[in-house]
Amino acid sequence: MDEGDDRPTVLVVEDERALIELYVRWLEGEYDIRTAQGGEEALEQVDEEVDVVLLDRLMPGMSGDEVLAELQGRSPDCKVAMVTAVEPDFDVIEMGFDNYLTKPVEREELLETVQRLLARTEFADLEQELYALAAKQAALRSSKPAEELEESEEFAELEARISELRSELDAALPGMESGEFVAMVRDIEADDDTDTGGQEGDEQDEL
């Protein structure tokens, strides 16, 4: 048996060869890596052994959004992080990804994202949905002005669903048995607060 056979498998989908090589260098010590430079090639690489997909959103030919839709049907248990230069808009609320990273991405951020997505396989459906929605909430808060968020019906529905899930989880897990999961969600919210604080500071500097 190959040493890598017991390791999780990560598929990197990116049309820029230099970024593929960079992500592979960051990940190859801990994971088995597959790569694809386009959407069609990515779907050829996906099978039951792929645990996490790092997916560029803008690619020639088949887009990352189209690949994501195909993955939901072919491999619903596979976790997907969009890694893209596209700032998130409200359309991301309805998309089936698990995390959203805006380029440029730092090594630590990429590694932590993969680790969190792999850890999510241990949690129940409600917890997984809450994690994904919290990631979308954080992505939008880091890219949209507060006024625009307040005026968005989609964002209000997202926050309402997050509150509903928290209540359901509190009822289902009164003893906070999923402490590791709670910590993961708090990490996302902490990252969001840091990003938002940095944006506010930048805006004040410009005034």
C-alpha positions in Angstrom: 0.0 0.0 0.0 1.2 3.5 -0.9 2.0 5.7 2.1 -0.5 8.3 0.7 -3.4 5.7 0.5 -4.5 6.5 4.0 -4.3 10.3 3.5 -7.3 12.5 2.5 -7.4 13.4 -1.2 -7.6 17.1 -2.3 -8.4 18.1 -5.9 -7.0 21.5 -7.0 -9.0 23.0 -9.9 -7.3 26.1 -11.2 -6.6 27.4 -14.7 -3.3 29.1 -13.7 -0.5 26.6 -13.6 1.6 28.7 -11.3 -1.2 28.7 -8.6 -1.6 25.0 -9.0 2.1 24.4 -8.3 1.9 26.8 -5.3 -1.1 25.1 -3.8 0.4 21.6 -4.4 3.6 22.7 -2.5 1.5 23.8 0.4 -0.6 20.7 0.6 1.4 17.8 -0.6 3.1 17.0 2.7 -0.3 16.1 4.3 -2.6 15.1 1.5 -2.8 13.2 -1.7 -3.2 15.8 -4.4 -4.9 15.7 -7.8 -4.9 18.7 -10.2 -7.0 20.0 -13.1 -6.7 23.1 -15.2 -10.3 23.2 -16.3 -13.8 22.2 -15.4 -14.1 19.2 -17.7 -10.8 17.8 -16.5 -11.9 18.3 -12.9 -15.0 16.2 -13.4 -12.9 13.5 -14.9 -10.7 13.5 -11.7 -13.6 13.3 -9.3 -14.4 9.9 -7.7 -15.3 8.6 -4.3 -11.8 9.0 -3.1 -11.8 12.8 -3.4 -12.5 14.4 -0.1 -12.0 18.2 -0.8 -12.1 20.2 -4.0 -10.4 23.6 -4.1 -12.3 25.2 -7.0 -11.5 28.3 -9.1 -14.7 30.2 -10.1 -13.6 31.8 -13.3 -12.1 29.4 -15.8 -12.2 29.2 -19.6 -14.8 26.8 -20.9 -16.7 25.2 -18.0 -16.9 27.7 -15.1 -16.4 26.9 -11.5 -20.1 27.5 -10.9 -21.0 24.8 -13.5 -18.5 22.4 -12.0 -20.0 23.0 -8.5 -23.4 22.2 -9.8 -22.2 18.9 -11.4 -20.3 18.0 -8.2 -23.5 18.3 -6.1 -25.1 15.6 -8.2 -22.0 13.3 -8.7 -20.3 13.5 -5.3 -22.6 15.1 -2.7 -20.3 14.1 0.2 -17.3 15.9 -1.3 -16.5 19.2 0.4 -15.9 22.2 -1.9 -14.1 25.5 -1.2 -14.3 28.2 -3.9 -10.9 29.8 -4.3 -11.3 32.8 -6.5 -10.6 36.4 -7.4 -14.4 37.0 -7.7 -15.8 39.0 -4.7 -18.9 37.2 -3.4 -22.3 38.6 -4.3 -25.7 37.6 -2.9 -25.9 34.8 -5.4 -23.5 32.7 -3.3 -26.2 32.2 -0.7 -27.9 29.6 -3.0 -24.7 28.0 -4.2 -23.7 24.6 -2.8 -20.1 25.2 -1.7 -18.8 24.8 1.8 -16.4 27.7 2.0 -15.4 30.7 0.0 -11.8 32.1 -0.2 -11.0 35.3 -2.1 -7.6 35.5 -3.8 -4.8 36.1 -3.0 -4.9 33.3 -0.4 -2.2 32.8 2.2 -0.8 29.3 3.0 -2.2 29.2 6.5 -5.6 30.2 5.3 -5.7 27.4 2.7 -4.4 24.7 5.0 -6.9 25.7 7.8 -9.8 25.6 5.3 -8.9 22.1 4.1 -8.6 20.9 7.7 -12.0 22.4 8.6 -13.7 20.9 5.6 -12.3 17.5 6.4 -13.4 17.8 10.1 -16.9 18.6 8.9 -17.4 15.1 7.7 -17.7 14.1 11.4 -20.6 16.3 12.1 -24.4 15.9 11.5 -26.4 17.5 8.7 -27.6 20.4 10.8 -24.1 21.3 11.9 -22.7 21.0 8.4 -25.4 23.3 7.1 -24.7 25.9 9.8 -21.0 25.8 9.0 -21.6 26.4 5.3 -24.1 29.2 6.0 -21.7 30.8 8.5 -18.9 30.8 5.8 -21.3 32.5 3.3 -22.3 35.1 5.9 -18.6 35.8 6.7 -17.7 36.1 3.0 -20.5 38.6 2.3 -19.7 40.6 5.4 -16.1 40.9 4.3 -17.0 42.1 0.8 -20.2 44.2 1.2 -20.9 47.5 3.0 -23.1 47.2 6.1 -25.8 49.3 4.4 -26.1 47.0 1.5 -26.3 44.0 3.8 -29.1 45.6 5.8 -31.1 46.3 2.7 -30.7 42.7 1.3 -33.7 40.3 1.7 -31.4 37.4 0.8 -28.9 38.3 3.6 -31.8 38.7 6.1 -33.1 35.2 5.1 -29.5 33.8 5.5 -29.2 35.3 9.0 -32.7 34.0 9.9 -31.7 30.5 8.8 -28.5 30.7 10.8 -30.4 31.7 14.0 -32.9 28.9 13.3 -30.1 26.3 13.0 -28.5 27.6 16.2 -31.8 27.1 18.1 -32.2 23.6 16.7 -28.7 22.7 17.6 -29.1 24.1 21.1 -32.2 21.9 21.6 -30.5 18.8 20.1 -27.2 19.3 21.9 -28.0 20.9 25.2 -24.7 19.6 26.7 -22.7 21.2 23.9 -21.3 17.8 22.9 -20.0 19.1 19.6 -17.5 21.5 21.2 -15.1 21.2 18.4 -17.7 22.1 15.8 -18.8 25.1 17.9 -15.1 26.2 18.0 -14.9 25.9 14.2 -17.9 28.2 13.7 -16.6 30.7 16.2 -13.3 30.7 14.2 -15.2 31.7 11.1 -17.0 34.5 12.9 -13.7 35.7 14.5 -12.1 35.8 11.0 -15.2 37.7 9.8 -14.9 40.3 12.7 -11.2 40.8 11.9 -11.9 41.3 8.2 -14.7 43.7 8.9 -12.6 45.6 11.5 -9.8 45.9 8.9 -12.2 47.3 6.3 -13.6 49.8 8.8 -10.1 50.9 9.7 -9.2 51.4 6.0 -12.3 53.4 5.5 -11.5 55.7 8.4 -8.0 56.1 7.1 -9.3 57.3 3.8 -11.6 60.0 5.5 
